[in-house]
Amino acid sequence: MRQEQKKYTEIKISEKSEVINVSADALWKIVREFQDVGNWFSSIDYVTASGESKFKGASYSERTCHVNLKGYSKVHEKLTLFDDSKRELAYELIEGAPGFLVFAGNHWTVSEAGPNQSLLSMNVTMRVKKFMGNLFGGQIRKTVLKNLPVALSELKVFAETGGPSEAKKARMEVLARKKRKKAA
Protein backbone atom coordinates (compact mmCIF):
# COMPACT_ATOMS: atom_id res chain seq x y z
CA MET A 1 0.00 0.00 0.00
CA ARG A 2 1.15 3.49 -0.87
CA GLN A 3 1.79 5.73 2.14
CA GLU A 4 -0.41 8.83 2.15
CA GLN A 5 1.55 12.06 1.82
CA LYS A 6 1.14 14.69 4.56
CA LYS A 7 -1.03 17.62 3.58
CA TYR A 8 0.83 19.99 5.89
CA THR A 9 4.28 21.15 6.89
CA GLU A 10 5.20 20.85 10.57
CA ILE A 11 7.11 23.59 12.37
CA LYS A 12 8.61 22.87 15.81
CA ILE A 13 10.17 25.50 18.05
CA SER A 14 11.62 24.95 21.52
CA GLU A 15 12.67 27.69 23.89
CA LYS A 16 13.92 27.56 27.47
CA SER A 17 13.93 30.43 29.94
CA GLU A 18 16.99 31.79 31.63
CA VAL A 19 17.34 30.57 35.20
CA ILE A 20 14.46 32.04 37.19
CA ASN A 21 15.39 32.71 40.79
CA VAL A 22 12.38 31.11 42.45
CA SER A 23 11.70 27.48 43.27
CA ALA A 24 10.15 25.24 40.66
CA ASP A 25 7.05 24.99 42.87
CA ALA A 26 6.78 28.80 43.06
CA LEU A 27 7.15 29.13 39.29
CA TRP A 28 4.62 26.35 38.70
CA LYS A 29 2.16 28.16 41.00
CA ILE A 30 2.24 31.08 38.52
CA VAL A 31 2.37 29.08 35.28
CA ARG A 32 -0.36 26.59 36.25
CA GLU A 33 -2.88 29.45 36.30
CA PHE A 34 -3.45 29.08 32.56
CA GLN A 35 -5.92 31.97 32.57
CA ASP A 36 -3.52 34.48 34.20
CA VAL A 37 -0.93 34.80 31.40
CA GLY A 38 -2.27 38.31 30.69
CA ASN A 39 -1.00 39.41 34.11
CA TRP A 40 2.63 39.07 33.06
CA PHE A 41 2.93 38.87 29.25
CA SER A 42 2.79 42.23 27.45
CA SER A 43 1.49 40.76 24.17
CA ILE A 44 -1.68 39.60 25.91
CA ASP A 45 -3.89 42.43 27.12
CA TYR A 46 -6.25 40.25 29.11
CA VAL A 47 -7.68 36.74 29.21
CA THR A 48 -11.21 35.46 29.55
CA ALA A 49 -11.31 31.98 31.08
CA SER A 50 -14.10 29.52 30.37
CA GLY A 51 -15.08 25.90 30.54
CA GLU A 52 -15.15 23.53 33.46
CA SER A 53 -11.75 21.96 33.84
CA LYS A 54 -11.28 18.45 32.57
CA PHE A 55 -8.03 18.14 34.52
CA LYS A 56 -7.61 17.74 38.27
CA GLY A 57 -6.11 20.91 39.72
CA ALA A 58 -6.76 23.18 36.74
CA SER A 59 -9.17 26.07 37.24
CA TYR A 60 -10.48 26.24 33.65
CA SER A 61 -10.24 24.25 30.45
CA GLU A 62 -10.17 27.13 27.93
CA ARG A 63 -9.05 30.70 27.59
CA THR A 64 -9.55 33.51 25.13
CA CYS A 65 -6.47 35.72 24.93
CA HIS A 66 -7.09 39.27 23.78
CA VAL A 67 -3.75 39.89 22.16
CA ASN A 68 -1.56 42.76 21.11
CA LEU A 69 0.06 41.08 18.11
CA LYS A 70 0.02 42.29 14.52
CA GLY A 71 -2.72 40.54 12.60
CA TYR A 72 -4.51 39.12 15.65
CA SER A 73 -7.05 40.48 18.11
CA LYS A 74 -7.88 37.33 20.04
CA VAL A 75 -7.13 33.64 20.08
CA HIS A 76 -9.03 30.86 21.82
CA GLU A 77 -7.06 28.01 23.36
CA LYS A 78 -7.92 24.75 25.10
CA LEU A 79 -5.93 22.80 27.69
CA THR A 80 -4.93 19.37 26.41
CA LEU A 81 -2.65 18.37 29.30
CA PHE A 82 -2.35 19.50 32.90
CA ASP A 83 -0.24 17.67 35.48
CA ASP A 84 0.58 19.27 38.84
CA SER A 85 2.95 16.46 39.85
CA LYS A 86 5.08 16.86 36.72
CA ARG A 87 4.58 20.66 36.57
CA GLU A 88 3.48 20.62 32.96
CA LEU A 89 0.61 21.78 30.83
CA ALA A 90 -0.18 21.87 27.14
CA TYR A 91 -2.76 23.68 25.11
CA GLU A 92 -3.81 24.07 21.51
CA LEU A 93 -5.23 26.92 19.51
CA ILE A 94 -8.84 26.22 18.57
CA GLU A 95 -9.93 29.58 17.15
CA GLY A 96 -8.37 32.78 15.83
CA ALA A 97 -5.69 31.37 13.55
CA PRO A 98 -5.25 32.18 9.87
CA GLY A 99 -6.77 29.57 7.56
CA PHE A 100 -3.45 28.08 6.50
CA LEU A 101 -2.56 27.19 10.12
CA VAL A 102 -4.20 23.82 10.69
CA PHE A 103 -2.78 23.22 14.19
CA ALA A 104 -0.87 25.15 16.83
CA GLY A 105 -0.02 23.87 20.28
CA ASN A 106 2.39 24.64 23.09
CA HIS A 107 3.71 22.39 25.86
CA TRP A 108 5.14 24.02 29.00
CA THR A 109 7.29 22.25 31.56
CA VAL A 110 8.69 23.76 34.77
CA SER A 111 11.87 22.14 36.09
CA GLU A 112 14.33 22.69 38.92
CA ALA A 113 17.61 24.36 38.01
CA GLY A 114 19.11 24.45 41.50
CA PRO A 115 18.17 25.50 45.01
CA ASN A 116 15.46 28.13 44.66
CA GLN A 117 15.99 28.22 40.89
CA SER A 118 13.85 26.98 38.06
CA LEU A 119 13.38 26.91 34.29
CA LEU A 120 10.37 26.97 32.00
CA SER A 121 10.57 25.10 28.71
CA MET A 122 8.11 25.85 25.92
CA ASN A 123 7.72 23.49 22.97
CA VAL A 124 5.59 24.83 20.14
CA THR A 125 4.25 22.67 17.33
CA MET A 126 2.49 24.19 14.33
CA ARG A 127 1.17 22.59 11.19
CA VAL A 128 0.59 24.73 8.12
CA LYS A 129 -1.11 23.81 4.85
CA LYS A 130 1.38 22.99 2.13
CA PHE A 131 0.92 25.87 -0.33
CA MET A 132 -0.21 28.87 1.75
CA GLY A 133 1.71 27.60 4.75
CA ASN A 134 4.91 27.52 2.75
CA LEU A 135 4.26 31.12 1.70
CA PHE A 136 3.33 32.43 5.16
CA GLY A 137 4.72 29.82 7.55
CA GLY A 138 8.04 31.64 7.76
CA GLN A 139 6.32 34.76 9.04
CA ILE A 140 4.48 32.81 11.75
CA ARG A 141 7.75 31.13 12.70
CA LYS A 142 9.44 34.55 13.01
CA THR A 143 6.59 35.86 15.16
CA VAL A 144 6.83 32.87 17.51
CA LEU A 145 10.64 33.06 17.65
CA LYS A 146 10.36 36.76 18.54
CA ASN A 147 7.62 36.37 21.16
CA LEU A 148 8.70 33.25 23.09
CA PRO A 149 11.85 34.86 24.55
CA VAL A 150 9.81 37.96 25.46
CA ALA A 151 7.20 35.85 27.26
CA LEU A 152 9.90 33.93 29.14
CA SER A 153 11.74 37.12 30.09
CA GLU A 154 8.56 38.80 31.31
CA LEU A 155 7.62 35.69 33.28
CA LYS A 156 11.06 35.78 34.93
CA VAL A 157 10.47 39.39 36.04
CA PHE A 158 6.98 38.56 37.31
CA ALA A 159 8.13 35.46 39.20
CA GLU A 160 11.14 37.14 40.79
CA THR A 161 9.52 40.49 41.68
CA GLY A 162 5.83 39.69 42.02
CA GLY A 163 5.01 42.46 39.55
CA PRO A 164 4.87 43.01 35.79
CA SER A 165 7.83 43.87 33.57
CA GLU A 166 8.37 47.42 32.32
CA ALA A 167 6.93 46.41 28.93
CA LYS A 168 3.78 45.02 30.56
CA LYS A 169 3.43 48.16 32.72
CA ALA A 170 3.72 50.32 29.59
CA ARG A 171 1.08 48.24 27.80
CA MET A 172 -1.22 48.46 30.83
CA GLU A 173 -0.87 52.26 30.75
CA VAL A 174 -1.75 52.38 27.03
CA LEU A 175 -4.87 50.30 27.74
CA ALA A 176 -5.82 52.51 30.71
CA ARG A 177 -5.49 55.66 28.53
CA LYS A 178 -7.69 54.09 25.84
CA LYS A 179 -10.28 53.18 28.47
CA ARG A 180 -10.26 56.71 29.95
CA LYS A 181 -10.56 58.23 26.46
CA LYS A 182 -13.48 55.95 25.63
CA ALA A 183 -15.24 56.83 28.91
CA ALA A 184 -14.86 60.58 28.30
Residue frames as qw, qx, qy, qz and C-alpha x, y, z in Angstrom:
[[0.000, 0.887, 0.463, 0.000, 0.00, 0.00, 0.00],
 [0.374, 0.524, -0.017, 0.765, 1.15, 3.49, -0.87],
 [0.338, -0.449, -0.485, 0.670, 1.79, 5.73, 2.14],
 [0.100, 0.894, 0.398, 0.180, -0.41, 8.83, 2.15],
 [0.436, 0.299, -0.118, 0.841, 1.55, 12.06, 1.82],
 [0.200, -0.544, -0.482, 0.656, 1.14, 14.69, 4.56],
 [0.193, 0.770, 0.445, 0.414, -1.03, 17.62, 3.58],
 [0.254, -0.964, 0.005, -0.080, 0.83, 19.99, 5.89],
 [0.541, 0.461, -0.450, 0.540, 4.28, 21.15, 6.89],
 [0.670, -0.660, -0.311, 0.136, 5.20, 20.85, 10.57],
 [0.225, 0.693, -0.312, 0.610, 7.11, 23.59, 12.37],
 [0.748, -0.520, -0.359, 0.202, 8.61, 22.87, 15.81],
 [0.169, 0.700, -0.287, 0.631, 10.17, 25.50, 18.05],
 [0.725, -0.485, -0.420, 0.250, 11.62, 24.95, 21.52],
 [0.111, 0.701, -0.236, 0.663, 12.67, 27.69, 23.89],
 [0.663, -0.415, -0.522, 0.340, 13.92, 27.56, 27.47],
 [0.208, -0.962, -0.050, -0.168, 13.93, 30.43, 29.94],
 [0.257, 0.563, -0.579, 0.531, 16.99, 31.79, 31.63],
 [0.405, -0.227, -0.783, 0.415, 17.34, 30.57, 35.20],
 [0.354, -0.675, -0.201, -0.615, 14.46, 32.04, 37.19],
 [0.218, 0.263, -0.692, 0.636, 15.39, 32.71, 40.79],
 [0.660, -0.229, 0.286, -0.656, 12.38, 31.11, 42.45],
 [0.434, -0.129, 0.888, -0.074, 11.70, 27.48, 43.27],
 [0.122, -0.079, -0.830, -0.539, 10.15, 25.24, 40.66],
 [0.088, -0.546, -0.814, 0.177, 7.05, 24.99, 42.87],
 [0.005, 0.640, 0.215, -0.738, 6.78, 28.80, 43.06],
 [0.109, 0.291, -0.532, -0.787, 7.15, 29.13, 39.29],
 [0.107, -0.254, -0.921, -0.274, 4.62, 26.35, 38.70],
 [0.001, 0.585, 0.639, -0.500, 2.16, 28.16, 41.00],
 [0.168, 0.569, -0.107, -0.798, 2.24, 31.08, 38.52],
 [0.160, 0.241, -0.750, -0.595, 2.37, 29.08, 35.28],
 [0.037, 0.256, 0.966, -0.020, -0.36, 26.59, 36.25],
 [0.240, 0.643, 0.444, -0.577, -2.88, 29.45, 36.30],
 [0.441, 0.284, 0.660, 0.538, -3.45, 29.08, 32.56],
 [0.092, 0.841, 0.489, 0.215, -5.92, 31.97, 32.57],
 [0.336, -0.882, -0.063, 0.326, -3.52, 34.48, 34.20],
 [0.691, 0.114, 0.270, 0.661, -0.93, 34.80, 31.40],
 [0.168, 0.798, 0.257, 0.519, -2.27, 38.31, 30.69],
 [0.500, -0.859, -0.058, 0.093, -1.00, 39.41, 34.11],
 [0.569, -0.598, 0.356, 0.439, 2.63, 39.07, 33.06],
 [0.543, 0.123, 0.578, 0.596, 2.93, 38.87, 29.25],
 [0.059, 0.505, 0.001, -0.861, 2.79, 42.23, 27.45],
 [0.161, 0.066, -0.694, -0.699, 1.49, 40.76, 24.17],
 [0.288, -0.475, -0.818, -0.151, -1.68, 39.60, 25.91],
 [0.172, -0.456, 0.066, -0.871, -3.89, 42.43, 27.12],
 [0.536, -0.209, 0.548, -0.606, -6.25, 40.25, 29.11],
 [0.213, 0.031, -0.959, -0.186, -7.68, 36.74, 29.21],
 [0.703, -0.145, 0.095, -0.690, -11.21, 35.46, 29.55],
 [0.061, -0.186, 0.977, -0.084, -11.31, 31.98, 31.08],
 [0.740, 0.029, -0.062, -0.669, -14.10, 29.52, 30.37],
 [0.787, 0.128, -0.576, -0.180, -15.08, 25.90, 30.54],
 [0.789, -0.529, 0.252, -0.184, -15.15, 23.53, 33.46],
 [0.009, 0.653, -0.753, -0.080, -11.75, 21.96, 33.84],
 [0.940, 0.111, -0.256, -0.197, -11.28, 18.45, 32.57],
 [0.640, 0.299, -0.558, 0.436, -8.03, 18.14, 34.52],
 [0.651, -0.643, -0.348, 0.205, -7.61, 17.74, 38.27],
 [0.526, -0.450, -0.065, 0.719, -6.11, 20.91, 39.72],
 [0.200, 0.187, 0.357, 0.893, -6.76, 23.18, 36.74],
 [0.177, 0.382, 0.412, -0.808, -9.17, 26.07, 37.24],
 [0.594, 0.573, 0.053, -0.562, -10.48, 26.24, 33.65],
 [0.773, 0.118, 0.568, 0.258, -10.24, 24.25, 30.45],
 [0.500, 0.584, 0.360, 0.528, -10.17, 27.13, 27.93],
 [0.225, -0.654, -0.109, 0.714, -9.05, 30.70, 27.59],
 [0.464, 0.778, 0.284, 0.315, -9.55, 33.51, 25.13],
 [0.511, -0.391, 0.020, 0.765, -6.47, 35.72, 24.93],
 [0.278, 0.942, 0.190, -0.003, -7.09, 39.27, 23.78],
 [0.773, -0.136, 0.170, 0.596, -3.75, 39.89, 22.16],
 [0.061, 0.924, -0.134, -0.353, -1.56, 42.76, 21.11],
 [0.535, -0.203, 0.661, 0.485, 0.06, 41.08, 18.11],
 [0.269, 0.422, -0.377, -0.779, 0.02, 42.29, 14.52],
 [0.423, 0.074, -0.749, -0.504, -2.72, 40.54, 12.60],
 [0.422, -0.322, -0.843, 0.083, -4.51, 39.12, 15.65],
 [0.328, -0.544, 0.098, -0.766, -7.05, 40.48, 18.11],
 [0.651, -0.367, 0.511, -0.425, -7.88, 37.33, 20.04],
 [0.486, 0.234, -0.829, -0.146, -7.13, 33.64, 20.08],
 [0.806, -0.334, 0.154, -0.464, -9.03, 30.86, 21.82],
 [0.336, 0.415, -0.838, 0.116, -7.06, 28.01, 23.36],
 [0.879, -0.313, -0.106, -0.344, -7.92, 24.75, 25.10],
 [0.357, -0.574, 0.724, -0.140, -5.93, 22.80, 27.69],
 [0.840, 0.222, -0.435, -0.236, -4.93, 19.37, 26.41],
 [0.748, -0.044, -0.546, 0.375, -2.65, 18.37, 29.30],
 [0.252, -0.753, 0.255, -0.551, -2.35, 19.50, 32.90],
 [0.853, -0.168, -0.453, 0.196, -0.24, 17.67, 35.48],
 [0.344, -0.891, 0.177, -0.236, 0.58, 19.27, 38.84],
 [0.851, -0.420, 0.260, 0.177, 2.95, 16.46, 39.85],
 [0.745, 0.173, 0.291, 0.576, 5.08, 16.86, 36.72],
 [0.078, -0.703, -0.034, 0.706, 4.58, 20.66, 36.57],
 [0.144, -0.067, 0.651, 0.743, 3.48, 20.62, 32.96],
 [0.477, 0.587, 0.465, -0.460, 0.61, 21.78, 30.83],
 [0.230, 0.018, 0.660, 0.715, -0.18, 21.87, 27.14],
 [0.394, 0.621, 0.403, -0.545, -2.76, 23.68, 25.11],
 [0.385, 0.204, 0.644, 0.629, -3.81, 24.07, 21.51],
 [0.188, 0.255, -0.082, -0.945, -5.23, 26.92, 19.51],
 [0.304, 0.391, 0.869, 0.008, -8.84, 26.22, 18.57],
 [0.256, 0.850, 0.446, 0.115, -9.93, 29.58, 17.15],
 [0.102, -0.950, 0.059, 0.290, -8.37, 32.78, 15.83],
 [0.531, -0.335, 0.566, 0.534, -5.69, 31.37, 13.55],
 [0.366, 0.507, -0.398, -0.671, -5.25, 32.18, 9.87],
 [0.898, 0.212, 0.047, -0.382, -6.77, 29.57, 7.56],
 [0.684, 0.497, -0.533, 0.047, -3.45, 28.08, 6.50],
 [0.050, -0.407, 0.786, -0.463, -2.56, 27.19, 10.12],
 [0.710, -0.183, -0.567, -0.377, -4.20, 23.82, 10.69],
 [0.784, -0.492, -0.349, 0.146, -2.78, 23.22, 14.19],
 [0.205, 0.632, -0.419, 0.619, -0.87, 25.15, 16.83],
 [0.791, -0.549, -0.267, -0.032, -0.02, 23.87, 20.28],
 [0.137, 0.691, -0.516, 0.487, 2.39, 24.64, 23.09],
 [0.850, -0.330, -0.398, 0.101, 3.71, 22.39, 25.86],
 [0.059, -0.790, 0.372, -0.484, 5.14, 24.02, 29.00],
 [0.855, -0.245, -0.406, 0.209, 7.29, 22.25, 31.56],
 [0.229, -0.866, 0.312, -0.316, 8.69, 23.76, 34.77],
 [0.891, -0.001, -0.362, 0.272, 11.87, 22.14, 36.09],
 [0.560, -0.789, 0.073, 0.241, 14.33, 22.69, 38.92],
 [0.581, 0.712, -0.237, 0.315, 17.61, 24.36, 38.01],
 [0.413, 0.233, -0.587, 0.656, 19.11, 24.45, 41.50],
 [0.235, -0.480, -0.669, 0.517, 18.17, 25.50, 45.01],
 [0.103, 0.742, 0.331, -0.574, 15.46, 28.13, 44.66],
 [0.121, 0.479, -0.478, -0.726, 15.99, 28.22, 40.89],
 [0.648, 0.349, 0.665, -0.129, 13.85, 26.98, 38.06],
 [0.027, -0.203, 0.604, 0.771, 13.38, 26.91, 34.29],
 [0.650, 0.457, 0.409, -0.449, 10.37, 26.97, 32.00],
 [0.222, -0.120, 0.778, 0.576, 10.57, 25.10, 28.71],
 [0.592, 0.509, 0.213, -0.587, 8.11, 25.85, 25.92],
 [0.302, -0.075, 0.840, 0.444, 7.72, 23.49, 22.97],
 [0.502, 0.502, 0.088, -0.699, 5.59, 24.83, 20.14],
 [0.367, 0.104, 0.845, 0.375, 4.25, 22.67, 17.33],
 [0.444, 0.546, 0.072, -0.707, 2.49, 24.19, 14.33],
 [0.489, 0.200, 0.773, 0.351, 1.17, 22.59, 11.19],
 [0.265, 0.577, -0.077, -0.769, 0.59, 24.73, 8.12],
 [0.799, 0.499, 0.311, -0.127, -1.11, 23.81, 4.85],
 [0.754, 0.031, 0.359, 0.549, 1.38, 22.99, 2.13],
 [0.413, 0.585, 0.295, 0.633, 0.92, 25.87, -0.33],
 [0.160, -0.883, -0.074, -0.436, -0.21, 28.87, 1.75],
 [0.756, -0.639, 0.051, 0.134, 1.71, 27.60, 4.75],
 [0.761, 0.037, 0.162, 0.627, 4.91, 27.52, 2.75],
 [0.231, 0.687, 0.166, 0.669, 4.26, 31.12, 1.70],
 [0.299, -0.764, 0.057, -0.569, 3.33, 32.43, 5.16],
 [0.883, -0.365, -0.269, 0.122, 4.72, 29.82, 7.55],
 [0.603, 0.192, -0.239, 0.737, 8.04, 31.64, 7.76],
 [0.125, -0.559, 0.055, -0.818, 6.32, 34.76, 9.04],
 [0.771, -0.536, -0.144, -0.311, 4.48, 32.81, 11.75],
 [0.865, -0.091, -0.269, 0.414, 7.75, 31.13, 12.70],
 [0.334, 0.384, -0.189, 0.840, 9.44, 34.55, 13.01],
 [0.431, -0.606, -0.038, -0.668, 6.59, 35.86, 15.16],
 [0.891, -0.412, -0.187, -0.041, 6.83, 32.87, 17.51],
 [0.764, 0.077, -0.229, 0.598, 10.64, 33.06, 17.65],
 [0.098, 0.505, -0.127, 0.848, 10.36, 36.76, 18.54],
 [0.540, -0.554, -0.039, -0.633, 7.62, 36.37, 21.16],
 [0.877, -0.267, -0.390, 0.085, 8.70, 33.25, 23.09],
 [0.559, 0.067, -0.383, 0.732, 11.85, 34.86, 24.55],
 [0.168, -0.425, 0.065, -0.887, 9.81, 37.96, 25.46],
 [0.758, -0.437, -0.264, -0.406, 7.20, 35.85, 27.26],
 [0.838, -0.165, -0.400, 0.332, 9.90, 33.93, 29.14],
 [0.349, 0.241, -0.270, 0.864, 11.74, 37.12, 30.09],
 [0.361, -0.449, -0.012, -0.817, 8.56, 38.80, 31.31],
 [0.845, -0.372, -0.354, -0.151, 7.62, 35.69, 33.28],
 [0.671, 0.025, -0.420, 0.611, 11.06, 35.78, 34.93],
 [0.008, 0.342, -0.188, 0.921, 10.47, 39.39, 36.04],
 [0.638, -0.423, -0.182, -0.618, 6.98, 38.56, 37.31],
 [0.871, -0.234, -0.423, 0.080, 8.13, 35.46, 39.20],
 [0.605, 0.043, -0.379, 0.699, 11.14, 37.14, 40.79],
 [0.042, 0.168, -0.188, 0.967, 9.52, 40.49, 41.68],
 [0.094, 0.479, 0.791, -0.369, 5.83, 39.69, 42.02],
 [0.277, 0.734, 0.175, -0.594, 5.01, 42.46, 39.55],
 [0.745, 0.609, 0.259, 0.080, 4.87, 43.01, 35.79],
 [0.635, 0.008, 0.225, 0.739, 7.83, 43.87, 33.57],
 [0.023, -0.470, 0.032, 0.882, 8.37, 47.42, 32.32],
 [0.131, -0.018, -0.690, -0.712, 6.93, 46.41, 28.93],
 [0.221, -0.500, -0.835, -0.064, 3.78, 45.02, 30.56],
 [0.149, -0.605, -0.398, 0.673, 3.43, 48.16, 32.72],
 [0.032, 0.294, -0.318, -0.901, 3.72, 50.32, 29.59],
 [0.201, -0.223, -0.805, -0.511, 1.08, 48.24, 27.80],
 [0.215, -0.575, -0.742, 0.269, -1.22, 48.46, 30.83],
 [0.071, -0.522, -0.136, 0.839, -0.87, 52.26, 30.75],
 [0.124, 0.065, -0.581, -0.801, -1.75, 52.38, 27.03],
 [0.257, -0.401, -0.852, -0.217, -4.87, 50.30, 27.74],
 [0.198, -0.592, -0.550, 0.555, -5.82, 52.51, 30.71],
 [0.007, 0.354, -0.145, -0.924, -5.49, 55.66, 28.53],
 [0.203, -0.132, -0.741, -0.627, -7.69, 54.09, 25.84],
 [0.265, -0.513, -0.810, 0.101, -10.28, 53.18, 28.47],
 [0.131, -0.553, -0.318, 0.759, -10.26, 56.71, 29.95],
 [0.071, 0.197, -0.406, -0.890, -10.56, 58.23, 26.46],
 [0.239, -0.284, -0.836, -0.405, -13.48, 55.95, 25.63],
 [0.250, -0.573, -0.703, 0.340, -15.24, 56.83, 28.91],
 [0.119, -0.405, -0.103, 0.901, -14.86, 60.58, 28.30]]
